[in-house]
Amino acid sequence: MTSTTRQQWSDQVREYRDAAGHVLHYVHVTHPGARGLVIHFSAFFGEWGDARQYRAAFQGHFHRLRMLGDVVDFDWLFVCDEYGADGNGTYYTGEAGDFFVERAVTEVITTVMESSARSASETVTMGSSMGATAALKFGLQFGVRGIVAISPHVDLDVCAQRQGRWRHVAFICPDGDPVSSQNHRYTRQVRRIIDEWGEPQPPPRLFVQACRDDEGVFGEQVEPLSLAWAAAGGSVALDARRSGGHTSEHATRPLLLDAVDCLLDGRPIDVTRYQRERTFRGRPASVGAWRNARTMGGRILRALRLRGRPGTRTDHADRRG
């Protein structure tokens, strides 16, 4: 199978515009005979120099589009949050108490599910870091079949203090205070939903992958969420890695696709296989790899400037953050 080129992906970018003029970019990929829909939420773009400059040059970022979009077993919806303190994400919420990003994403998901005749029972949400926050939130709200959350940010007040996201979380709070308990409506959306779960059906099946050395995330957020999920009657498969920090390097393509298959089929997820079998193995992130990625990002930006076309292309390279 010939892989889709960057330009071909770019041609598939769609736009949703709300009444206030806010724009949400997304890519909806359909495959004949697909057995389900996977909704993937982009993570923070990463520290690729000036995030606003990156956004202007590439008109958004669709994490894992090129990794997964060609997989014909599923239809795909890739969503990107381009707002926030750095034009880099609001945890799919909005600004200063206005949930305009959440409303836009809800509208896009609803439209795509209706137009493609996909029910919640045929749908899985997926994301890493900030994208995992969205996968959890919208997965719970839509009552999907399953959720794949890689290194999820759950309690955003904790992320503000422990993950260097103070400005990003402050952006979504009406008073700009990311750690005030009065702002838990904005900063603890996922935890509030699962803690107050009163539906007759259990919450969606959940697959979580995270690293034990991810300070401020694993022990403070992932483990408590897993316990709360189970207390609400939900099934949780926790793939806890010993090291790797806040990364999605362990979330390889075979692993993600197998997890989606298991969730849609209702089969158990064997995290021991993911950790031991070579098929699912990835390479932990390293300082050298991160520097190489930054260098490549700079080269791409410089190439676009030299070609005289800044701000005219959409890049969909897979980067983790």
Salt bridges, closest charged atoms under 4 A:
GLU15 OE2 - ARG17 NH2 3.00
GLU15 OE1 - HIS25 NE2 3.86
ASP18 OD2 - HIS22 ND1 2.93
ASP75 OD2 - ARG118 NH2 3.24
GLU82 OE2 - HIS25 ND1 2.62
GLU82 OE1 - ARG55 NE 3.82
ASP86 OD2 - ARG167 NH2 2.90
ASP86 OD2 - HIS168 NE2 2.97
ASP98 OD1 - ARG103 NH2 2.75
GLU102 OE1 - LYS137 NZ 3.02
GLU122 OE2 - ARG118 NH1 3.47
ASP155 OD2 - ARG191 NH2 2.74
ASP157 OD2 - HIS184 NE2 3.74
ASP157 OD2 - ARG188 NH2 2.94
ASP214 OD2 - HIS246 ND1 2.76
GLU215 OE2 - ARG162 NH2 3.28
GLU220 OE2 - ARG162 NH2 3.45
GLU223 OE2 - ARG212 NH1 3.92
ASP239 OD1 - ARG241 NE 2.81
GLU249 OE2 - ARG320 NH1 3.92
ASP258 OD2 - ARG273 NH1 3.72
ASP261 OD1 - ARG35 NH1 2.72
ASP265 OD1 - ARG35 NH2 2.10
ASP265 OD2 - ARG267 NE 3.27
GLU277 OE2 - ARG273 NE 3.31
ASP315 OD1 - ARG6 NE 3.28
ASP315 OD2 - ARG319 NH2 2.86
